[in-house]
Amino acid sequence: MTDPVLDRQIQAIERPDKSLWTYYLLSALVFPPAFPFLVLPLYFRYHTMRYNFTDDGISMRWGILFRKEVIVNYARIQDIHLKSNVVERWLGLARILVQTASGSSSAEMTIEGIKEFEPLRDFLYARMRGVKDHPASAPAATHPAANSDEVVVALREAAAELRALREQLARRT
């Protein structure tokens, strides 16, 4: 189950960490002649990037001239990946790639500049799978020991039906 205190800390994240600006500067310095042209969009991206983690989903927005906002409901999330290169690991950062069932093969949203990337990934997985904040509110079906006899009976019935179908198919041939 999820920790409500940790959930509130994650939901309080609104801006990327300052290390992301360092990463942007270092990545723009890779091509010194293009530095002035690369650093300006990265500067505006860093200073306008905002996150909002709600009970329903995630929103991420950035931009000055061309504002972009991506909103993903937890129910739409299909998969979550962590990705980081050497420089990001050195700065303690990772990118969280959130994939949905959209038509593209790329991530719907890339959350970057977060130092607490592992707790955030776990938070997203818990929300994606519908885990509630209170363990007492979990249905009995989530506890296998509570209804293991029912499962065994259902499996035996399914096996008997499969045997009967197999025998019917064997008689037809």
trRosetta pair geometry for C-beta under 8 A, 3 or more apart (Angstrom, degrees):
i j d omega theta_ij theta_ji phi_ij phi_ji
1 131 6.3 -179 -129 176 55 119
1 132 7.6 -30 -140 77 102 62
1 133 7.6 88 178 -168 103 24
1 134 7.8 -27 -166 153 139 9
1 135 4.5 -85 -60 -77 163 95
1 138 7.3 -110 -90 -48 116 134
2 6 7.1 -129 178 71 83 109
2 7 5.6 66 150 -58 124 119
2 122 7.9 156 -114 137 91 97
2 123 7.0 82 -136 -118 128 64
2 126 4.8 103 -68 171 120 165
2 131 5.8 127 -21 114 105 122
2 133 5.9 -63 71 -116 109 57
3 6 4.0 62 82 16 111 112
3 7 6.5 180 88 -15 55 84
4 7 5.3 -53 -144 36 34 117
4 8 6.4 35 157 -20 66 101
4 133 5.4 65 -87 -168 95 116
5 8 5.9 -53 -153 34 31 109
5 9 6.7 31 149 -18 63 104
6 9 5.5 -52 -150 35 36 114
6 10 6.4 33 153 -17 67 104
6 119 5.9 -122 -174 -166 120 129
6 123 7.2 -148 131 -78 101 110
7 10 5.8 -56 -148 38 31 108
7 11 6.2 27 155 -16 66 109
7 123 6.3 145 -111 -128 69 113
7 133 6.7 -78 10 -113 167 109
8 11 5.6 -55 -141 42 32 110
8 12 6.3 38 154 -27 63 105
9 12 5.7 -56 -153 30 30 114
9 13 7.6 47 147 -37 58 88
9 116 7.6 -89 129 155 115 176
9 119 7.8 -3 88 130 118 147
10 13 5.9 -32 -166 0 42 114
10 53 5.9 -56 134 88 85 166
10 116 7.1 -135 -98 110 83 135
10 119 6.3 -146 -74 127 118 105
10 120 5.6 155 -135 -102 118 72
10 123 4.8 -152 131 -75 176 170
11 53 4.5 -127 -117 90 57 106
11 54 7.2 88 -142 -95 108 25
13 51 5.6 -9 119 81 92 132
13 53 6.5 47 54 1 93 123
13 114 6.7 29 -164 -121 151 111
13 116 7.5 -140 -75 51 139 120
13 120 7.5 -21 12 -97 161 123
14 50 5.8 -19 175 -154 81 83
14 51 5.8 -167 -146 59 28 73
14 52 6.9 26 -121 -81 77 61
15 49 6.8 108 -145 93 65 82
15 50 6.4 -36 -87 -110 66 59
15 51 7.2 -163 -63 19 18 89
15 113 7.9 -62 150 122 58 132
16 20 4.3 -9 143 7 131 155
16 46 6.7 -94 61 -147 130 74
16 49 5.4 15 -7 97 113 134
16 51 7.7 105 -55 -18 66 115
16 112 6.4 2 -117 104 136 66
16 113 2.5 19 -161 115 121 144
16 114 6.6 -91 -130 -56 71 58
17 20 5.7 122 69 -14 68 93
17 93 6.8 -154 57 -94 128 105
17 113 5.1 -171 34 172 70 78
17 114 6.5 134 -12 -112 105 22
17 115 5.0 78 -60 -29 156 99
18 21 5.8 -41 -169 25 56 112
18 22 7.1 58 138 -15 71 99
19 22 5.2 -49 -155 36 47 117
19 23 6.3 52 146 -22 71 101
19 91 4.3 149 -180 173 123 115
19 92 6.3 -84 -139 58 178 91
19 93 5.5 -168 109 -49 125 118
19 113 7.0 165 73 -144 77 72
19 115 7.0 92 25 -72 135 102
20 23 5.4 -50 -149 35 36 115
20 24 6.4 40 150 -21 66 102
20 46 5.9 170 112 -125 107 107
20 49 8.0 -68 115 55 156 152
20 93 6.5 130 -80 -116 72 153
20 112 6.2 115 -125 134 126 93
20 113 3.1 -19 -62 -109 143 108
21 24 5.5 -49 -147 35 34 114
21 25 6.5 36 152 -20 64 102
21 43 7.9 51 -137 -117 98 58
21 46 4.9 98 -89 -171 83 159
22 25 5.7 -53 -150 35 31 111
22 26 6.4 28 154 -15 65 107
22 91 6.1 172 86 -120 123 137
23 26 5.8 -56 -147 39 31 109
23 27 6.2 26 156 -16 66 109
23 87 6.1 132 -130 130 87 114
23 88 6.2 41 -121 -92 138 71
23 91 5.7 -113 -65 21 102 167
23 93 6.3 -66 -51 41 148 156
23 113 7.7 -150 35 -93 133 79
24 27 5.9 -58 -144 39 28 108
24 28 6.3 26 157 -18 64 107
24 39 7.4 112 143 -133 98 66
24 42 4.0 162 -173 171 123 129
24 43 7.4 163 129 -65 143 46
24 45 7.5 175 -116 70 146 112
24 46 5.7 -109 -6 -53 159 130
25 28 5.9 -59 -148 38 29 108
25 29 6.4 30 153 -23 64 108
25 39 6.8 37 -114 -123 62 109
25 42 7.7 178 -62 114 44 141
26 29 5.6 -54 -147 33 33 114
26 30 7.5 55 150 -41 59 86
26 87 5.8 -171 110 -161 146 146
27 30 5.9 -25 -166 -7 40 117
27 38 7.8 -130 113 155 80 133
27 42 7.5 169 73 -111 109 156
27 87 7.4 173 -64 85 85 160
28 31 7.3 -75 -175 49 44 81
28 34 7.7 -128 -166 105 75 83
28 35 5.3 94 149 -137 98 67
28 38 4.0 172 -133 107 96 118
28 39 4.4 99 175 -73 167 78
28 42 5.9 -130 -55 18 125 153
29 32 6.6 18 -163 -83 58 69
29 35 6.2 31 -99 -107 47 115
31 34 4.2 -1 121 42 119 112
31 35 6.8 -175 92 -54 66 63
31 38 6.6 108 64 -23 111 150
32 35 5.5 -15 -152 -30 38 117
34 37 5.1 -66 -170 51 73 109
34 38 5.2 67 132 -25 95 110
35 38 5.9 -66 -137 42 26 104
35 39 5.7 18 172 -21 68 115
36 39 6.3 -53 -130 34 23 106
36 40 6.8 29 168 -26 57 106
37 40 6.7 -51 -153 22 24 110
38 41 7.1 -68 -165 40 35 97
38 42 6.4 23 151 -11 69 119
39 42 5.6 -66 -148 47 36 112
39 43 5.9 45 154 -32 72 104
40 43 5.7 -49 -145 28 28 114
40 44 6.8 19 159 -9 61 104
41 44 5.9 -58 -149 42 34 106
41 45 6.1 38 152 -23 68 108
42 45 5.5 -52 -143 37 32 115
42 46 6.2 32 158 -19 66 105
43 46 6.1 -57 -150 36 26 107
43 47 6.3 7 160 -4 63 114
44 47 6.1 -63 -137 47 30 101
44 48 5.8 6 170 0 67 118
44 62 7.9 120 132 171 74 96
44 63 7.1 43 140 -134 110 34
44 64 5.1 -80 -164 -9 128 117
45 48 6.6 -74 -139 47 19 94
45 49 6.0 35 162 -48 62 107
45 62 5.3 39 -148 169 64 140
45 63 7.4 7 -102 -73 63 53
46 49 6.0 -46 -144 7 24 117
46 113 7.6 140 -130 -89 84 153
48 61 7.6 -79 146 123 91 76
48 62 4.7 114 100 -152 96 65
48 63 5.8 -133 109 28 148 19
48 64 6.0 -153 -59 -56 154 75
49 60 7.2 -11 -162 -171 85 91
49 61 7.5 166 -143 88 42 43
49 62 4.3 -8 -90 -91 64 116
49 113 7.1 102 104 33 151 150
50 60 7.2 169 85 -150 50 47
50 61 5.4 -10 56 59 95 87
50 62 7.2 167 15 -73 65 65
51 58 7.0 -30 -164 -166 92 95
51 59 7.3 150 -160 83 45 54
51 60 5.5 -11 -105 -102 69 78
51 111 6.8 56 -107 -134 134 105
52 58 7.1 148 80 -161 57 48
52 59 4.5 -3 55 55 106 98
52 60 7.8 -163 23 -69 71 39
53 58 5.6 -12 -104 -108 67 79
53 123 7.6 15 -166 135 147 138
54 57 6.2 9 58 51 97 48
54 58 7.7 -175 24 -82 72 32
54 59 7.6 28 -2 0 108 98
56 73 5.9 -50 159 -129 83 87
56 74 6.9 -155 168 5 33 97
57 71 6.1 77 113 177 134 81
57 72 5.4 -165 -172 96 117 45
57 73 4.0 -83 -76 -108 132 40
57 74 5.4 -150 -96 -23 65 67
57 76 7.7 23 -116 27 127 105
58 71 7.3 176 90 -149 48 48
58 72 5.2 -3 56 58 92 92
58 74 7.7 98 -13 -68 85 72
58 98 7.1 177 55 -47 146 175
58 109 6.6 169 100 112 125 168
58 111 7.4 -64 175 -72 149 126
58 124 7.6 -11 -42 -110 136 107
59 69 6.4 0 -174 -174 103 98
59 70 6.9 167 -152 86 55 48
59 71 4.5 -13 -103 -102 91 81
59 72 7.8 170 -83 20 45 60
60 69 7.2 167 86 -151 44 53
60 70 5.0 -6 57 56 93 96
60 109 5.7 133 20 -153 135 118
60 111 6.6 -147 -82 -96 143 76
61 67 6.6 6 -173 -176 105 96
61 68 6.6 178 -145 91 61 50
61 69 4.0 -11 -99 -102 102 84
61 70 7.5 180 -76 19 55 59
62 67 7.5 177 95 -147 29 59
62 68 6.0 -10 61 57 72 91
63 66 5.1 -83 -170 89 138 55
63 67 4.3 177 82 -107 118 36
63 68 5.1 101 -18 8 138 77
64 67 7.5 71 -74 -71 2 74
70 108 6.7 159 -174 151 129 81
70 109 4.9 170 121 -96 140 101
72 76 5.8 -126 -167 73 79 120
72 77 6.4 80 155 -69 121 87
72 98 5.9 155 83 128 170 139
72 100 6.2 -150 -139 -57 115 128
72 108 5.7 114 -89 113 130 132
72 109 5.3 -114 -16 -9 137 137
73 76 4.8 90 64 1 85 104
73 77 7.8 -137 97 -21 50 80
74 77 5.8 -39 -160 6 43 117
74 124 7.3 -163 -125 -155 94 63
74 127 4.0 -98 -134 143 144 104
74 128 5.4 -135 -177 -83 86 46
74 130 7.9 143 124 -72 122 57
75 128 7.8 152 -95 -143 22 51
75 130 7.9 44 -96 -70 80 96
76 100 4.6 2 148 -135 100 120
76 101 6.8 -121 -168 19 78 89
76 108 8.0 -26 126 38 119 174
77 80 6.7 13 178 -55 124 95
77 98 5.8 -64 -124 -167 106 100
77 99 7.3 91 -158 72 65 47
77 100 6.1 -71 -104 -91 34 75
77 124 6.7 -153 -162 174 171 101
77 127 7.7 68 26 97 143 93
77 128 4.3 -83 79 -113 124 113
78 99 5.2 -62 63 107 99 89
78 100 5.6 123 -2 -141 99 25
78 101 5.3 118 -54 -56 132 74
79 99 4.5 -2 59 56 89 117
80 96 6.4 -12 -169 -174 98 95
80 97 7.1 154 -158 79 46 57
80 98 5.8 -9 -108 -106 79 63
80 99 7.3 -156 -73 21 34 79
80 121 5.7 156 139 -148 134 86
80 124 5.4 129 -95 105 155 131
80 125 6.2 -114 32 -68 143 82
80 128 7.2 -146 -27 -31 120 156
81 96 7.4 156 80 -159 46 47
81 97 4.3 -10 60 56 98 108
81 99 7.3 44 -2 -14 101 112
81 107 7.4 -118 40 -85 109 125
82 94 5.0 6 -169 159 99 138
82 95 7.3 142 -159 75 49 49
82 96 6.1 -24 -100 -101 65 64
82 97 7.7 -166 -77 16 16 81
82 117 6.1 107 -127 149 116 126
82 118 7.6 0 -87 -86 152 64
82 121 6.0 -44 -61 -79 109 148
83 94 6.6 145 68 -173 33 86
83 95 4.8 -27 67 65 90 100
83 96 8.0 169 22 -85 75 19
83 97 5.9 37 0 -18 119 116
84 88 4.0 -135 -158 97 92 127
84 89 5.1 117 133 -57 126 79
84 93 6.5 163 -125 102 119 63
84 94 4.0 -73 -56 -114 121 77
84 95 6.5 160 -76 13 64 73
85 88 5.1 93 48 13 65 104
85 89 7.1 -126 100 -5 31 91
86 89 5.9 -58 -150 37 29 109
86 90 6.3 31 152 -22 64 107
87 90 5.5 -52 -149 34 33 115
87 91 6.4 21 155 -8 65 108
88 91 5.8 -63 -147 46 31 103
88 93 4.4 -92 -163 79 84 93
88 94 6.0 111 148 -89 125 42
88 95 7.2 -58 -146 -19 161 83
89 92 7.5 41 -173 -76 31 25
89 93 7.7 -104 -65 54 22 57
89 94 7.6 42 -83 -76 63 85
92 115 5.3 17 130 -133 110 94
93 112 7.2 44 174 -172 121 74
93 113 6.3 -24 -139 -112 129 29
93 114 7.1 112 -143 56 79 39
93 115 6.5 -63 -92 -90 62 57
93 117 7.3 101 -167 -38 43 132
94 114 7.4 -50 60 70 70 82
94 117 4.2 -140 57 68 111 179
95 110 5.4 -8 -175 -174 115 101
95 111 6.9 151 -163 75 59 50
95 112 4.7 -17 -110 -95 87 89
96 110 7.1 152 75 -160 49 49
96 111 4.2 -10 57 57 104 105
96 112 7.7 -164 24 -69 66 44
96 114 6.9 -15 -6 44 117 133
96 117 5.8 -175 -54 -152 106 97
96 120 6.2 -101 -55 109 160 120
96 121 5.9 -159 -123 -80 121 87
96 124 7.3 142 172 -1 139 156
97 107 3.7 -118 -166 -86 94 150
97 109 7.8 158 -156 87 43 50
97 110 5.4 -14 -103 -107 67 79
98 107 5.9 95 55 -170 42 106
98 108 5.8 -62 101 60 85 92
98 109 4.4 -4 54 62 115 95
98 110 7.4 -161 19 -78 76 31
98 111 6.8 57 -18 -12 110 101
98 124 6.9 -116 -103 -166 112 149
99 107 5.2 -89 -75 -119 74 65
99 108 6.1 127 -131 0 32 90
100 108 4.4 25 9 -29 104 150
102 108 5.7 121 7 -87 134 109
104 108 7.8 138 62 -80 110 65
107 110 5.3 99 92 -66 138 82
111 114 6.0 6 144 -8 104 132
111 120 7.1 -129 113 146 150 144
114 117 5.1 124 97 -77 101 75
114 120 5.7 2 145 -7 151 160
116 119 4.9 -34 171 46 102 111
116 120 5.6 111 111 -27 84 99
117 120 5.5 -60 -144 42 31 114
117 121 6.2 37 156 -25 67 103
118 121 5.6 -48 -145 32 32 112
118 122 6.5 31 155 -15 63 104
119 122 5.6 -55 -147 39 35 111
119 123 6.2 42 151 -25 67 104
120 123 5.4 -49 -146 33 33 117
120 124 6.4 32 154 -18 64 104
121 124 5.8 -56 -150 37 30 110
121 125 6.4 31 152 -19 65 105
122 125 5.6 -51 -145 36 33 112
122 126 6.3 34 155 -20 65 105
123 126 5.9 -56 -151 35 28 110
123 127 6.4 22 154 -13 64 109
124 127 5.7 -57 -145 41 32 108
124 128 5.9 38 154 -26 66 109
125 128 5.5 -53 -142 35 29 116
125 129 6.3 11 163 -5 64 110
126 129 6.3 -68 -147 45 25 98
126 131 4.2 -69 -167 47 85 128
127 130 7.6 41 -176 -72 31 27
127 131 7.3 -74 -65 43 27 82
132 135 7.8 167 84 -79 95 25
132 137 4.9 -83 116 85 156 118
132 138 6.2 -165 42 -75 115 70
133 137 8.0 34 62 37 60 130
134 137 4.4 71 83 3 104 109
134 138 7.8 -154 102 -26 61 75
135 138 5.6 -30 -165 -5 49 118
138 142 4.9 -70 169 45 116 144
138 143 7.4 106 117 -33 120 95
139 142 5.8 111 69 -6 70 95
140 143 5.9 -64 -164 40 52 104
140 146 4.8 -122 -172 118 97 151
140 147 6.2 96 138 -30 107 116
141 147 6.8 -29 -107 28 53 143
143 146 4.2 62 96 -5 109 117
143 147 7.6 105 86 7 75 83
144 147 7.3 -92 -158 55 34 71
144 148 5.9 59 158 -76 75 91
144 151 7.4 -11 -155 -17 84 156
145 148 5.9 -20 -135 -26 32 117
147 150 4.4 -30 178 33 96 120
147 151 6.2 104 121 -25 83 92
148 151 5.5 -53 -150 35 38 115
148 152 6.4 41 152 -22 68 103
149 152 5.7 -52 -149 34 33 112
149 153 6.4 32 153 -18 65 105
150 153 5.8 -54 -148 37 32 111
150 154 6.3 31 154 -18 65 108
151 154 5.7 -55 -146 38 30 110
151 155 6.2 30 155 -19 65 107
152 155 5.8 -55 -147 37 29 111
152 156 6.4 28 155 -18 64 106
153 156 5.9 -56 -149 36 30 110
153 157 6.4 30 153 -18 64 106
154 157 5.7 -54 -149 37 32 112
154 158 6.3 32 153 -19 65 106
155 158 5.6 -53 -146 36 32 112
155 159 6.3 33 154 -20 65 105
156 159 5.6 -52 -147 36 32 112
156 160 6.4 34 153 -20 64 104
157 160 5.7 -53 -149 35 32 111
157 161 6.5 31 153 -18 64 105
158 161 5.7 -54 -150 37 32 111
158 162 6.4 34 152 -20 65 106
159 162 5.6 -53 -148 36 32 113
159 163 6.4 36 152 -21 65 103
160 163 5.7 -51 -149 33 32 113
160 164 6.5 33 152 -18 64 105
161 164 5.7 -54 -149 36 33 112
161 165 6.4 34 153 -18 65 105
162 165 5.7 -54 -148 37 32 112
162 166 6.3 34 154 -21 65 105
163 166 5.7 -54 -148 35 30 112
163 167 6.4 30 154 -18 64 105
164 167 5.8 -54 -148 36 31 111
164 168 6.5 32 153 -19 64 105
165 168 5.7 -54 -148 36 33 111
165 169 6.3 31 155 -16 66 107
166 169 5.8 -56 -149 39 31 111
166 170 6.3 33 152 -22 65 106
167 170 5.6 -52 -145 35 32 113
167 171 6.5 35 154 -21 64 103
168 171 5.8 -53 -151 32 32 112
168 172 6.8 34 152 -22 63 104
169 172 5.7 -52 -152 29 35 114
169 173 6.9 19 158 -8 65 106
170 173 6.4 -66 -152 41 33 101
